């Protein structure tokens, strides 16, 4: 967290507030904040009880007062001292509501640059729901967006695995002006055991949340083939090959017909994943 905070306070653009919403069970976060207590831009809020990842982010949004919001996860950091200035410049010059930059995914043994696929940008411009099938943008640390008081947009507290793409989808529905920055402005941590993504890989979460998104946004009707291929990929990934297993994971009945005989064939889930991405970018 200290690396994240230091990268923010060292920015050449300085007209901002830093809001830290502390959801931790101990005083470690507070001890880091105390080192920078002299910086009046820093505002610290300790949650009375643990809110969990999505709601803790929402608490930060509720505390924000600025024109724009820049979310930073505690284990990510700004790539260079001009990162914020670049976000601000693009926001002002483009009049975009939502800006997203390229990033470095920094793992224990390697760093890999992530650039938003240009074909996906064009496709997403015409079909808002495509982001729900694959997160081509990255985590919220790569984003910078206008704070619309009237919208009352929040991160979905019912989701953990799909929470990012649900927010991107709902934000774009109401505020469709998107700008992309090809420069790498953010470094994100990858492959750490402490990350939300690594704590959300059980079959119950992976399958359950995909079905939740499909039903919430009526995706079988909106994108039938893409949704069916994506469902096959998710079920195959988690080894779900019959309706009993699926309904056990969901905790409810599931009435849509699924070709489980195909899922029992020796086809790797990545084959379905490749087909899905071909559909997304075709």
C-alpha positions as a printed NumPy array, in Angstrom:
array([[  0.   ,   0.   ,   0.   ],
       [  2.801,   2.438,   0.795],
       [  4.143,   2.141,  -2.76 ],
       [  0.669,   2.986,  -4.083],
       [  0.287,   5.991,  -1.793],
       [  3.745,   7.316,  -2.511],
       [  3.196,   7.08 ,  -6.272],
       [  0.055,   9.209,  -5.873],
       [  1.562,  11.888,  -3.654],
       [  4.549,  12.271,  -6.007],
       [  2.382,  13.228,  -8.988],
       [  3.119,  16.46 , -10.854],
       [ -0.639,  17.114, -10.952],
       [ -1.499,  17.993,  -7.374],
       [ -5.102,  19.246,  -7.27 ],
       [ -6.699,  16.146,  -5.797],
       [ -7.874,  14.484,  -2.597],
       [ -6.705,  11.029,  -1.559],
       [ -9.414,   8.988,   0.138],
       [ -8.354,   5.834,   1.944],
       [-11.188,   3.592,   3.118],
       [ -9.703,   1.051,   5.5  ],
       [-11.42 ,  -2.335,   5.541],
       [ -8.567,  -4.149,   7.288],
       [ -8.922,  -5.871,  10.69 ],
       [ -5.855,  -4.255,  12.252],
       [ -3.874,  -1.026,  12.373],
       [ -1.419,  -1.704,   9.542],
       [ -3.123,   0.633,   7.076],
       [ -3.382,   3.38 ,   9.681],
       [  0.325,   3.069,  10.468],
       [  1.151,   3.748,   6.814],
       [ -1.24 ,   6.701,   6.67 ],
       [  0.328,   8.238,   9.773],
       [  3.64 ,   8.574,   7.92 ],
       [  1.995,  11.016,   5.525],
       [ -0.279,  12.787,   8.   ],
       [  1.168,  16.216,   7.151],
       [ -0.215,  16.015,   3.616],
       [ -3.649,  17.651,   3.884],
       [ -4.837,  16.002,   0.656],
       [ -4.971,  12.702,   2.493],
       [ -8.269,  11.65 ,   4.101],
       [ -8.505,   8.439,   6.085],
       [-11.73 ,   6.574,   6.906],
       [-11.757,   3.441,   9.041],
       [-14.813,   1.264,   8.445],
       [-16.678,   0.467,  11.65 ],
       [-16.987,  -3.121,  10.437],
       [-15.584,  -4.918,   7.392],
       [-17.563,  -4.061,   4.258],
       [-15.888,  -6.412,   1.778],
       [-14.222,  -5.411,  -1.481],
       [-17.103,  -3.994,  -3.578],
       [-18.778,  -2.111,  -0.743],
       [-15.479,  -0.722,   0.49 ],
       [-14.93 ,   0.729,  -2.993],
       [-18.452,   2.166,  -2.834],
       [-17.594,   3.791,   0.477],
       [-14.693,   5.501,  -1.253],
       [-17.024,   6.732,  -3.996],
       [-19.425,   8.116,  -1.393],
       [-16.612,  10.016,   0.303],
       [-15.305,  11.513,  -2.951],
       [-15.972,  15.176,  -3.687],
       [-13.914,  15.789,  -6.821],
       [-15.041,  16.153, -10.418],
       [-13.284,  12.922, -11.382],
       [-12.567,   9.658,  -9.577],
       [ -9.366,   7.635,  -9.863],
       [ -9.647,   4.332,  -8.037],
       [ -6.397,   2.681,  -6.981],
       [ -6.225,  -0.762,  -5.418],
       [ -3.761,  -0.862,  -2.546],
       [ -1.361,  -3.205,  -4.381],
       [ -1.285,  -1.189,  -7.632],
       [  0.603,   2.044,  -8.281],
       [  0.936,   4.87 , -10.787],
       [  3.645,   4.17 , -13.347],
       [  5.258,   7.619, -13.447],
       [  4.908,  11.101, -11.882],
       [  2.948,  12.387, -14.891],
       [  0.295,   9.651, -14.909],
       [ -2.45 ,  11.711, -13.26 ],
       [ -1.695,  14.739, -15.405],
       [ -2.074,  12.585, -18.509],
       [ -5.445,  11.278, -17.331],
       [ -6.61 ,  14.83 , -16.608],
       [ -5.39 ,  16.157, -19.963],
       [ -7.181,  13.436, -21.899],
       [-10.36 ,  13.933, -19.874],
       [-10.396,  17.66 , -20.595],
       [ -9.317,  17.446, -24.239],
       [-11.678,  14.622, -25.197],
       [-14.634,  15.544, -22.978],
       [-14.872,  11.824, -22.216],
       [-16.719,  10.546, -19.172],
       [-14.617,   7.413, -18.813],
       [-10.904,   7.092, -19.547],
       [ -8.841,   3.918, -19.427],
       [ -5.1  ,   3.525, -19.911],
       [ -2.738,   0.728, -20.787],
       [ -0.916,  -0.842, -17.862],
       [  1.871,  -3.153, -16.796],
       [  0.786,  -6.4  , -15.155],
       [  3.631,  -6.945, -12.7  ],
       [  4.05 , -10.514, -11.495],
       [  6.605, -12.168,  -9.207],
       [  8.815, -13.215, -12.125],
       [  7.804, -11.088, -15.105],
       [  6.123,  -7.877, -16.213],
       [  3.724,  -7.899, -19.14 ],
       [  2.294,  -4.831, -20.837],
       [ -1.463,  -4.789, -21.36 ],
       [ -2.935,  -2.623, -24.117],
       [ -6.665,  -2.445, -24.789],
       [ -7.426,  -4.33 , -27.992],
       [ -8.33 ,  -1.809, -30.703],
       [-10.76 ,  -4.172, -32.374],
       [-12.587,  -4.576, -29.07 ],
       [-12.803,  -0.788, -28.699],
       [-14.731,  -0.579, -31.98 ],
       [-16.975,  -3.505, -31.14 ],
       [-17.73 ,  -2.243, -27.629],
       [-18.752,   1.125, -29.034],
       [-21.699,  -0.593, -30.73 ],
       [-22.549,  -3.289, -28.177],
       [-22.251,  -2.29 , -24.531],
       [-22.783,  -5.811, -23.211],
       [-19.582,  -7.256, -24.754],
       [-17.526,  -6.191, -21.731],
       [-19.57 ,  -8.627, -19.62 ],
       [-17.986, -11.585, -21.433],
       [-14.322, -10.616, -21.132],
       [-12.528,  -7.837, -19.289],
       [-10.467,  -6.259, -22.034],
       [ -9.916,  -3.105, -19.959],
       [ -8.227,  -4.373, -16.812],
       [ -8.965,  -3.658, -13.165],
       [-10.388,  -0.316, -11.953],
       [ -6.901,   1.038, -11.189],
       [ -6.498,   1.615, -14.942],
       [ -9.593,   3.811, -15.112],
       [-10.399,   7.481, -14.528],
       [-13.999,   8.616, -14.683],
       [-16.27 ,  11.579, -14.155],
       [-18.219,  11.598, -10.904],
       [-21.847,  12.091, -11.951],
       [-23.794,  12.867,  -8.78 ],
       [-27.137,  12.135, -10.436],
       [-26.138,   8.65 , -11.619],
       [-25.47 ,   7.071,  -8.219],
       [-23.429,   4.311,  -9.835],
       [-21.926,   1.769,  -7.468],
       [-19.989,  -1.468,  -7.633],
       [-22.326,  -4.457,  -7.426],
       [-22.007,  -5.892,  -3.911],
       [-23.475,  -9.207,  -5.085],
       [-20.454,  -9.797,  -7.283],
       [-16.77 , -10.392,  -6.698],
       [-15.482, -12.054,  -9.85 ],
       [-17.463,  -9.878, -12.315],
       [-17.671,  -6.69 , -10.262],
       [-15.312,  -4.712, -12.518],
       [-17.064,  -5.457, -15.813],
       [-20.511,  -4.911, -14.308],
       [-19.432,  -1.416, -13.259],
       [-17.895,  -0.682, -16.677],
       [-21.073,  -1.838, -18.403],
       [-23.451,   0.155, -16.225],
       [-21.29 ,   3.271, -16.345],
       [-21.054,   3.158, -20.148],
       [-24.808,   2.706, -20.49 ],
       [-25.363,   6.055, -18.777],
       [-22.196,   7.852, -19.882],
       [-20.978,   6.436, -23.211],
       [-18.084,   8.8  , -23.986],
       [-14.95 ,   6.65 , -23.674],
       [-11.318,   7.661, -24.245],
       [ -8.364,   5.28 , -24.425],
       [ -4.762,   6.059, -23.534],
       [ -2.191,   3.835, -25.2  ],
       [  0.582,   4.963, -22.855],
       [  1.184,   2.823, -19.772],
       [  0.11 ,   4.936, -16.794],
       [ -0.508,   2.279, -14.138],
       [  1.298,  -0.791, -12.813],
       [ -0.973,  -3.525, -11.486],
       [  0.021,  -6.459,  -9.313],
       [ -0.514,  -9.897, -10.818],
       [ -0.258, -13.346,  -9.312],
       [ -0.431, -12.338,  -5.649],
       [ -2.313, -14.522,  -3.168],
       [ -3.806, -11.433,  -1.536],
       [ -5.667, -10.331,  -4.64 ],
       [ -9.447, -10.416,  -4.944],
       [ -9.177, -12.401,  -8.175],
       [ -7.22 , -15.189,  -6.521],
       [ -9.728, -15.478,  -3.696],
       [-12.65 , -15.928,  -6.061],
       [-11.834, -18.987,  -8.138],
       [-14.173, -21.608,  -6.674],
       [-16.699, -23.293,  -8.948],
       [-19.565, -21.883,  -6.894],
       [-18.352, -18.329,  -7.422],
       [-17.174, -18.711, -11.015],
       [-20.287, -20.462, -12.289],
       [-22.739, -18.726,  -9.975],
       [-21.607, -15.222, -10.848],
       [-21.644, -15.893, -14.591],
       [-25.245, -17.097, -14.358],
       [-26.038, -14.058, -12.183],
       [-24.714, -11.7  , -14.881],
       [-26.478, -13.595, -17.676],
       [-29.822, -13.431, -15.893],
       [-29.409,  -9.862, -14.64 ],
       [-28.822,  -8.505, -18.143],
       [-30.906, -10.998, -20.145],
       [-27.873, -12.076, -22.173],
       [-29.383, -15.253, -23.63 ],
       [-31.829, -13.058, -25.526],
       [-29.37 , -10.279, -26.379],
       [-26.355, -12.335, -27.5  ],
       [-27.573, -15.956, -27.785],
       [-24.605, -17.694, -29.44 ],
       [-21.949, -15.738, -27.548],
       [-23.708, -16.404, -24.248],
       [-24.057, -20.135, -24.887],
       [-20.385, -20.48 , -25.884],
       [-19.355, -18.499, -22.798],
       [-21.518, -20.701, -20.581],
       [-19.935, -23.846, -22.042],
       [-16.485, -22.389, -21.375],
       [-17.317, -21.601, -17.744],
       [-18.939, -24.972, -17.076],
       [-16.083, -26.868, -18.723],
       [-13.499, -24.872, -16.782],
       [-15.065, -25.908, -13.484],
       [-15.869, -29.489, -14.5  ],
       [-19.656, -29.145, -14.456],
       [-21.016, -31.939, -16.668],
       [-24.578, -32.493, -15.452],
       [-27.584, -30.489, -14.321],
       [-27.413, -31.823, -10.765],
       [-23.915, -30.406, -10.266],
       [-24.933, -27.084, -11.799],
       [-28.018, -26.699,  -9.63 ],
       [-26.01 , -27.67 ,  -6.557],
       [-23.579, -24.837,  -7.267],
       [-26.384, -22.365,  -7.953],
       [-28.532, -23.447,  -5.027],
       [-31.583, -23.329,  -7.279],
       [-33.096, -24.956, -10.338],
       [-31.871, -24.024, -13.815],
       [-34.407, -24.513, -16.583],
       [-32.431, -23.637, -19.701],
       [-31.338, -26.628, -21.763],
       [-27.582, -27.184, -21.795],
       [-25.794, -29.698, -24.088],
       [-24.023, -31.556, -21.289],
       [-23.096, -34.333, -23.719],
       [-20.749, -31.847, -25.407],
       [-19.229, -30.911, -22.062],
       [-18.384, -34.567, -21.465],
       [-16.244, -34.694, -24.612],
       [-12.434, -34.348, -24.214],
       [-12.395, -30.699, -25.29 ],
       [-10.35 , -28.267, -23.216],
       [-12.194, -25.221, -21.903],
       [ -9.703, -22.984, -23.702],
       [-11.188, -24.091, -27.029],
       [-14.495, -22.556, -26.003],
       [-12.596, -19.525, -24.723],
       [-10.932, -19.037, -28.117],
       [-14.286, -19.287, -29.885],
       [-15.698, -16.734, -27.438],
       [-12.964, -14.212, -28.185],
       [-13.318, -14.76 , -31.932],
       [-17.001, -13.902, -31.554],
       [-16.167, -10.839, -29.469],
       [-13.703,  -9.474, -32.01 ],
       [-15.236, -10.684, -35.289]])
